[in-house]
Amino acid sequence: MFEMKDEWLAADKVKREDYTKVLDIGKEFLYLSYADCKNTGTTEPEIIAATEQGMIDYSKRVCEMPAKIGIHPMPDSLMHAMPAYMPEQYACGIKWGSNFPTNKKMFNVSSTNCQIIYNDVLTGWPLAIMDASWITELRTPATAIVGIKYGGNLDSTTWGMIGCGIQGRNNVRMIKHILKKLETIYIYDVVEEAMDYLIEVDQPLVDAKIVKCHSYEEIVKSAQILTSATPIAHVPNPPVKDEWVSKGQTLICLDCHTVYADSIYKRADKYYQDSVPEHELLQTYGTYPWGFPTITGETGAMAAGLVPGRESKDELVIVNNVGMASEDMMCAKIIFDRAIENGIGTKLPL
Ligand SMILES: NC(=O)c1ccc[n+]([C@@H]2O[C@H](COP(=O)([O-])OP(=O)(O)OC[C@H]3O[C@@H](n4cnc5c(N)ncnc54)[C@H](O)[C@@H]3O)[C@@H](O)[C@H]2O)c1
């Protein structure tokens, strides 16, 4: 339980007054679609800052966020229930997010889909039911950016993206916010068309040259920093061999321990997880059959300076961010407030 500080309560009441001008709380809520969320004009730097704060607040344990529970209807699929309460931001709610890797092939719909029920802190009634796929598409690359900010060599001229789906493409578009000297983006996907599509659509949007790799070995040996977003295997069979990974590299995993051989994690100089309890829960589902390496600290603790981040150019640093509801609620708050201010969304009766 968190004590509501007087100044938070006062500020929340002011905000709530704005909400009540638009919504009859307890009788109706705002529905925000994917397009509505996007149309709030929330920018990538705003999402990155909100995500970093969500990671820091979690690691300082100044918010309430239990580890996500899940169900797994299809092979390698996941549906996660992700609640969080951010006292300082007067934001609370729950994300219900899923990833079904076979969706594209079988049903021609995206593998990831997410919704948020965003609640009133003072009464618990829903203020909004909103799409959260847009938030997830942006806040997940933002978590990678936070990992790179504190764990990467920021003068790197090369970066690689493994997995070129929705996450891969958004990571490619957003990497410019952290790697200012980037010259070459290497990409790799087991599906050739996914790489071709990324180059066709996203090359015009980024300055660095995007280069297609033909194997894991090629991309891992080419890029100083690597981010991976491939389907999370329930029984990992990592394709990347230890001898391809060098000192000084930074590996950002958005897909648990799916890609890299276990010995790479175990020999890393520094290894971070966004939420140790989240990963411990995943371990009970079998995601980490070889156990965890020594954990240097949480990513948010690194961002807050509570544990050291990268300390020398030669360190091998690995950051494993599975994604947290604290990040989602920080972003949902911005989107909901903007929607209220700008009359975006559809009011529906409860
Ligand atoms: N960490 C987080 O916060 C977070 C958030 C959202 C999604 N994810 C995870 O990111 C991953 C990707 O999500 P998405 O929405 O981009 O999915 P997507 O289906 O749009 O893209 C996945 C891509 O990976 C490729 N792929 C499949 N197997 C591969 C392999 N062995 N090697 C290389 N590429 C491979 C596919 O061809 C596809 O292009 C999923 O595992 C998802 O659960 C993580």
The ligand as a Gaussian input file, in Angstrom:
#p B3LYP/6-31G(d) Opt

LIG

0 1
 N        9.912000      -6.666000     -24.044000
 C        8.766000      -6.100000     -24.282000
 O        8.347000      -5.170000     -23.595000
 C        7.963000      -6.531000     -25.466000
 C        6.849000      -5.803000     -25.883000
 C        6.175000      -6.205000     -27.027000
 C        6.598000      -7.330000     -27.707000
 N        7.666000      -8.021000     -27.247000
 C        8.144000      -9.243000     -27.911000
 O        8.841000      -8.861000     -29.083000
 C        8.763000      -9.937000     -30.006000
 C        8.387000      -9.408000     -31.374000
 O        7.117000      -8.767000     -31.329000
 P        6.508000      -8.108000     -32.636000
 O        5.249000      -7.443000     -32.242000
 O        7.563000      -7.347000     -33.339000
 O        6.173000      -9.426000     -33.469000
 P        6.102000      -9.585000     -35.063000
 O        5.394000     -10.878000     -35.293000
 O        5.550000      -8.368000     -35.683000
 O        7.623000      -9.725000     -35.504000
 C        8.437000     -10.833000     -35.171000
 C        9.493000     -10.944000     -36.273000
 O       10.454000     -11.918000     -35.844000
 C       10.777000     -12.708000     -36.992000
 N       11.319000     -13.983000     -36.510000
 C       10.640000     -15.088000     -36.147000
 N       11.508000     -16.034000     -35.714000
 C       12.750000     -15.462000     -35.804000
 C       14.043000     -15.935000     -35.516000
 N       14.253000     -17.146000     -34.990000
 N       15.099000     -15.114000     -35.773000
 C       14.913000     -13.866000     -36.300000
 N       13.703000     -13.378000     -36.579000
 C       12.634000     -14.160000     -36.336000
 C        9.491000     -12.822000     -37.758000
 O        9.725000     -13.167000     -39.099000
 C        8.930000     -11.419000     -37.600000
 O        9.359000     -10.572000     -38.647000
 C        7.759000     -10.942000     -29.408000
 O        8.450000     -11.966000     -28.741000
 C        7.020000     -10.121000     -28.375000
 O        6.507000     -10.918000     -27.314000
 C        8.355000      -7.644000     -26.159000

